[in-house]
Amino acid sequence: MSAQGTYLGFDAGGKRLGIAIGQSITGHARALMVMPCQQGVPDWPALQALIGEWRPAGLIVGIPRHADGSASSSTRLAERFAGELARRTGHSVHRIDEHLSSHAAEASLRERGAKADVIDAEAARIILETWLNEQSP
């Protein structure tokens, strides 16, 4: 089990970075925001300020894969983001397979009638909540 506390989850993409926040004690997460990216590169100073504000126990990055488990260009982008996130912040960065999180996010948003422009943050919520629940005994 990882340390108890607040965790930030990320759904990294070429144009947007979905961000969610959750608590290990409850196992629940909520969509926090979507940050624009330039060719997969977020606004690092703004992201570091957000991390400084929340002071998470760890950071969770969803790693997309094809249905057969093979890597894609999105996999490489997410892996690069996770590595740079660890390097720039000094925080523990945990990776989790995010297979189909975007589809689940779309379904969740449709069900609640929410706007589609928050899909990346909703995907980050699903990624983070999945990871939090996997940590429970």
N, C-alpha and C positions, 0 to 999 in steps of 0.2 A: 504494500500500500504506500502510496506517495504521501507527502506531508499534507495535513489538513489545512484548509484555507481557501483563498480565492485563486482561481485559474482563469487564464485568458485562452480562448480558442480562436484559430484562424483558418479561413478558407482562402488560400492564395490563388489568384488568377492573374492573367496578363493585364487586365484593365481595372480590376477591383480586388480589394482585400476585405473579406467579410470578417468581422470581429465579434466575438461573444464573450460573456463573462459568466462564471458559475462558481458554485461552492461545493467543495468536496463533502461537507457534512450533510448536505441535502441531496446531492447528486443531481441537482437541477441547474440549468443554464438559461440565459436569455440573450437574445440578439442585442448587440450593443450599437454597432455602427458599420457603415461601409466606407472604406477609404479608397479614393482613386489611386491607381498605379500607372506608371509610365513603363510599358513593356515589362511588366512584372515587378517593377521596382516601386515600393511604397515611399511615402514621405517619411524617411527614417527619423528625422528630428521629431515630427509629430507623433510617430509611433512610439518612440522612446519616451516622450513626455506622457503619453497615455499609460505606458507600462509603469513609469515612475509614479503616476497618480494612483493606480490601483495596487501597486506592490504585490503582484501575484506570487504564489508559491511555485508556480511553474507555468509553462506555455505549451499549448497543444496545437500541432499543425496537422491538418488533414492531408494525406498523401493519396492522390487519385491514381487508380490503376484501371486497366481494361478488365473486363469481366473474367478473363482467363488469368489475371494476376500480373500480366506483363506491363512494362513501363510505357508511358506515352510522353509526349512533349510536356503535358501538364504535370506529369510525375516529376520530371527534371526541374521544372520551374518551382514546384512546391518544395522539393529537396533543397534547391539553392536558397530559397527563402528561409527554410528552417535552419540551414547552416549559418546563414548571415544573421538571422535573428539571435541565435546562440552566441555568435561571435560579438555582435554589437551590444548585447544586453548582459551577458554573463549569467543569464538564467538557464535553468534546466529546460530543454526543449524536448518534448515527447512527440513522437510521430504516431499517427494512427491511420489505418486504411480507411479512406473515406468513400469507399465504393458506394455509389448511388446516393450520396448525401444531397446532391443538388436536386435529384428527382424527388426525394423525400421532402426537401424544403419547398419545392414547388407545390406538392400535394398539400402540405401543411398550410401554406399561404392561401391556396385556393379555398381550402376548407374554412379558413377564418375570414376570407374576404380581404386579406391584406394586399398592399401594393407589391407588385412584382419587383420594384427597384430595391427591395430589401432582401432579395433572395440570397445574396452572398452572406449576409449577416445571419440569416436563418440557417443556411448550410453550416456556418461556423457554430451555431448553437447546437445543431444536431451532432456535429463532430465532437464538440466539447462534452455534451451530455453523454454521448456514447462512451467516451473515454472515462469520464467520472464514474459511470455505472460499472465499467469493467474493473475499476479499482476496488470496488466494494467486495467484502469477503463473501 
